Amino acid sequence: MPQLNPSPWFAIMIFSWLVLLVVVVPKVLNHIFPNEATPQSAQTPKTNTWHWPW
């Protein structure tokens, strides 16, 4: 049963994890958002209660 031979599949798995950790993760972590979030005011907005007509 050749599918139980771990030799090629283990090497493929290690190589794919190596590519993921060395190439993909730094690219994702270096992503810069073009729009920085603006801080909102600490003042809470004034809300009115809604009176249903029924």
Kinemage of the C-alpha trace (Angstrom):
@kinemage 1
@onewidth
@group {chain A} dominant
@subgroup {mainchain}
@vectorlist {calphas} color= white
{ca met a 1} P 0.000 0.000 0.000
{ca pro a 2} L 2.017 2.984 -1.250
{ca gln a 3} L -0.165 5.629 0.401
{ca leu a 4} L 1.173 4.545 3.805
{ca asn a 5} L 4.719 5.450 2.811
{ca pro a 6} L 5.280 8.761 4.648
{ca ser a 7} L 8.471 9.649 2.837
{ca pro a 8} L 7.183 11.929 0.014
{ca trp a 9} L 4.138 13.254 1.883
{ca phe a 10} L 6.061 14.238 4.989
{ca ala a 11} L 8.585 16.176 2.894
{ca ile a 12} L 5.762 17.942 1.015
{ca met a 13} L 4.072 18.861 4.283
{ca ile a 14} L 7.293 20.218 5.815
{ca phe a 15} L 8.099 22.195 2.669
{ca ser a 16} L 4.605 23.693 2.476
{ca trp a 17} L 4.748 24.763 6.155
{ca leu a 18} L 8.198 26.219 5.577
{ca val a 19} L 6.908 28.273 2.653
{ca leu a 20} L 3.919 29.388 4.679
{ca leu a 21} L 5.984 30.496 7.663
{ca val a 22} L 8.852 32.092 5.740
{ca val a 23} L 7.045 33.760 2.838
{ca val a 24} L 3.361 34.223 3.552
{ca val a 25} L 3.314 35.172 7.246
{ca pro a 26} L 5.759 38.115 6.967
{ca lys a 27} L 3.852 39.461 3.956
{ca val a 28} L 0.601 39.408 5.898
{ca leu a 29} L 2.150 40.929 9.011
{ca asn a 30} L 3.750 43.785 7.024
{ca his a 31} L 0.401 44.832 5.575
{ca ile a 32} L -0.306 48.500 6.243
{ca phe a 33} L -3.847 49.801 6.280
{ca pro a 34} L -4.202 52.874 4.051
{ca asn a 35} L -6.718 54.593 6.323
{ca glu a 36} L -5.800 55.066 9.945
{ca ala a 37} L -8.668 55.006 12.389
{ca thr a 38} L -9.548 58.383 13.835
{ca pro a 39} L -10.189 58.459 17.554
{ca gln a 40} L -13.780 59.188 18.449
{ca ser a 41} L -14.739 61.702 21.067
{ca ala a 42} L -15.211 60.468 24.623
{ca gln a 43} L -18.532 62.310 24.784
{ca thr a 44} L -21.516 59.983 24.615
{ca pro a 45} L -24.167 60.989 22.088
{ca lys a 46} L -27.510 62.184 23.395
{ca thr a 47} L -30.202 59.643 22.613
{ca asn a 48} L -33.930 60.126 22.809
{ca thr a 49} L -36.357 57.378 23.697
{ca trp a 50} L -38.759 56.241 21.032
{ca his a 51} L -42.448 56.309 21.936
{ca trp a 52} L -44.444 53.877 19.897
{ca pro a 53} L -47.890 55.200 18.858
{ca trp a 54} L -49.732 52.003 19.824
